[in-house]
């Protein structure tokens, strides 16, 4: 049935040459024609164009017929009312048939809509299954290949970020990666594997608006990080501690320029790596990962916690499928002492507290089994109780997975219970380095003395000591010892000659002229003297115990 709306009437056209008018005001339906020339003639006063009407049978699929009807006159309406009883009966039957057809069409539309929705759900399920099967096939078809970083290549990076489609990485070949690794021999006979190393590094940053103006940031520091140890780097803001670690995972930025020195990961040089080289080498995630001060900036705010942890394991080939990834994600959340991991998996980052987010980030990174974990001020924004919890988690995970942990902080107290080694940085240099006991109980550099004396729990109610002055703003202009202008123990030559690095033991060294054999005698602060005496007594006790056994 086709119909056309014209002013106050709707004309219905059926495929049996039957024509009807429905009054929009009264809903009354009147038959105009039924192969009846008389009634057809009565349409002429309505200015009906018969040629345009086309009285041949019309099917439902044909286009609308354009009728040019005008407002009917009273005489025309009266002529249309003159219908026989049989014609009125036929009209009622037609109306009933139309109603039934309309109801059937509505039911068919409902069924079609339901079928479309069911088909859409089934299609989504099929796509998800296909994606899972594709991931499993990619894992099975992965080939082992040696890690040979190539600086010039036309290949595109292997992986994409978590906002895009998962792009599977090949399994990482640790045997090939560690084939040239170096070891450090100690006087007591121990031998430690060097996980990362900075050698005589001189780094500058270029001013984009003034390319010739380069700011010196690192002034030749050398430092070694051992596998299975926690190494803390301590220093004031601007000392260069974060820059050192950023070079280890390629985030120093485009304006960074390594003028001298080397950056090594398991004796593999990475100082000349660009972004595409880091992607191709697959070092990020599998060899080295980092936890930063603001964990919220690490997570995707639009993605659930569980999916973010699972995706890292799937991309790096740690697990074979999503089911296994989900199980592993729950286990790693438990390792970070999250009591309701299944619920946390379904939450978004903004629904968690700062301490919870930090633990989620740690779980996500540790799930990739990195060899080196960098923690850049991970407890600064946390309250003391949560700080202690996070430090306990880090210690337990480090011991469980034998990772090399590099802990960056400005607070000696934070690392006193977790670090094996401590490096003190000042003005882009390592000025003292040693084991935890050597630094905390037998410090040799005046700057380290100042850091220890400024700790609240040392002076026991006395006024805290402070280090006068500030770090030089431009390291390019430094002459002699950078700490000389702030050092009350400075020698005359410190203002013109840079001091050498002196070794107190094979693990303890300090960059101060006070350790020179020709240096005059000096009287250290009382607190430091007391610490020295306690340290010596502790060392003698250990030696007596060792000899007695």
Secondary structure, DSSP 8 states (H G I E B T S, - for coil): -EEEEETTEEEEE-TTSEEEEEETTT--EEEEEES-HHHHHHTGGGT--HHHH--S---TTS-----------HHHHHHHH---HHHHHHHHHHHHHHHHHHHHHHHHHHHHHHHHHHHHHHHHHHHHHHHHHHHHHHHHT---------SS--S--S---TTS---------HHHHTTT--EEE-TTS-EEEEEEEEEEEEEEEEETTEEEEEEEEEEEEEEEEETT-EEEEE--TTSSHHHHHHHHTT-S-TTEEEEEEEEEETTEE-TT--HHHHHHHTHHHHTEEEE-S-GGGTS-TTSBHHHHHHHHHHHTTSSSSHHHHHHHHHHHHHHTT-TTHHHHHTSBGGGS-HHHHHHHHHHHHHTT--SEEEEESTTTTS-HHHHHHHHHHHHHHHHHHT-EEEEEES-HHHHTTT-SEEEEEETTEEEEEEEHHHHHHS--SHHHHHHHHTSTTTSTTS------S---S-GGG--S-TTGGG-TT--GGGGTS----EESSSS-EE--GGGSTTS------HHHHHHHHHHHHHHHHHHHHHHH-
